[in-house]
Amino acid sequence: MEPTKSELEILQVLWEHGPSTVRFVNDKLNEEKRAVQYSSTLKLMQIMAEKGIVMRDESSMKHIYSPAEPEDKTKSALLERFVDSMYKGSASSLVMQLFGNKNTSAEELSEIRDFLKNLD
């Protein structure tokens, strides 16, 4: 199941900080993203647990949530769907669009070259 934008924001916090309480996630969202009510974060994380996007550890009084899938697996699946739907499966079309729309630094270009060399 594909996470929504709000669910991805929660996953980003969990991937970055590890298993966390709703309060911690809500505080991070308020610091890094936008004003979010605790009750909204709680409800969304409960829904995410029902959907299987996160796992909930209920062994202590404070429930601890963690991502059900590793970050790279989720991002790979989302990227594959995006490339399929927006670029007819063509990764090169996506890359050309990225370079056409964004000023790429010399450092980024060097990293990309190194990555491509390692693919050979």
C-alpha positions in Angstrom: 0.0 0.0 0.0 1.4 3.4 -1.0 1.8 5.9 1.9 0.2 9.3 1.7 2.3 12.5 1.9 1.5 12.8 5.6 2.3 9.2 6.2 5.6 9.6 4.5 6.4 12.6 6.8 5.9 10.3 9.8 7.9 7.5 8.2 10.8 10.0 7.6 10.9 10.7 11.3 10.8 7.0 12.2 13.5 6.2 9.7 15.7 9.0 10.9 15.2 8.5 14.7 14.2 4.9 15.0 11.3 3.5 16.9 9.4 6.3 18.6 6.3 7.4 20.5 3.5 9.4 19.0 4.6 12.4 21.2 8.2 12.3 19.8 7.0 12.0 16.2 4.5 14.8 16.7 7.2 17.1 18.3 9.5 16.4 15.3 6.8 17.1 12.8 6.1 20.4 14.5 9.8 21.3 14.6 10.7 20.2 11.0 7.5 20.4 8.9 4.4 22.3 10.1 2.0 22.7 13.1 0.3 19.4 13.7 -2.0 18.5 16.5 -1.1 15.5 18.7 -4.5 13.9 18.2 -4.1 14.1 14.4 -0.6 12.4 14.6 -2.0 9.8 16.9 -5.0 9.0 14.7 -2.8 8.9 11.5 -0.2 6.5 13.2 -3.1 4.3 14.4 -4.4 4.1 10.8 -0.8 3.4 9.5 -0.6 0.5 12.0 -3.9 -0.9 10.7 -2.6 -0.6 7.1 0.6 -2.3 8.0 2.8 0.7 7.2 4.1 0.8 10.8 4.3 -1.7 13.6 3.1 -0.8 17.1 4.8 -2.2 20.2 2.2 -2.2 23.0 4.4 -3.9 25.6 4.9 -0.7 27.7 2.5 2.0 28.7 3.7 4.3 25.9 3.2 2.6 22.6 6.3 2.6 20.4 5.9 2.8 16.6 8.5 1.6 14.0 8.4 1.4 10.2 7.2 -2.0 8.8 9.6 -1.8 5.9 13.1 -0.4 5.6 13.5 3.1 4.1 15.3 1.9 0.9 12.6 -0.7 0.1 9.8 1.8 0.5 11.6 4.5 -1.5 12.5 2.0 -4.3 8.9 0.9 -4.6 7.6 4.5 -4.7 10.2 5.5 -7.2 9.5 2.6 -9.5 5.7 3.4 -9.5 6.5 7.1 -10.1 8.8 6.3 -13.0 6.3 3.9 -14.5 3.4 6.3 -14.3 5.1 9.6 -15.1 8.0 8.5 -17.5 6.6 5.3 -19.0 9.2 3.3 -17.1 12.1 5.3 -18.6 14.7 6.1 -15.9 16.7 8.1 -18.4 13.7 10.4 -19.1 13.5 11.0 -15.4 17.2 11.8 -15.1 17.1 14.2 -18.1 14.1 16.0 -16.6 15.9 16.3 -13.2 19.0 17.8 -14.9 16.9 20.1 -17.0 15.0 21.5 -14.1 17.7 21.8 -11.4 21.1 23.4 -11.1 23.3 20.5 -10.3 26.4 21.3 -8.3 29.9 20.1 -9.4 30.0 17.9 -6.3 26.7 16.3 -7.2 27.8 15.7 -10.8 31.0 14.1 -9.4 29.0 11.8 -7.2 26.8 10.8 -10.1 29.9 10.1 -12.3 31.4 7.9 -9.6 28.1 6.1 -9.2 27.8 5.4 -12.9 31.5 4.2 -13.1 30.7 1.7 -10.3 27.8 0.3 -12.3 30.1 -0.9 -15.1 
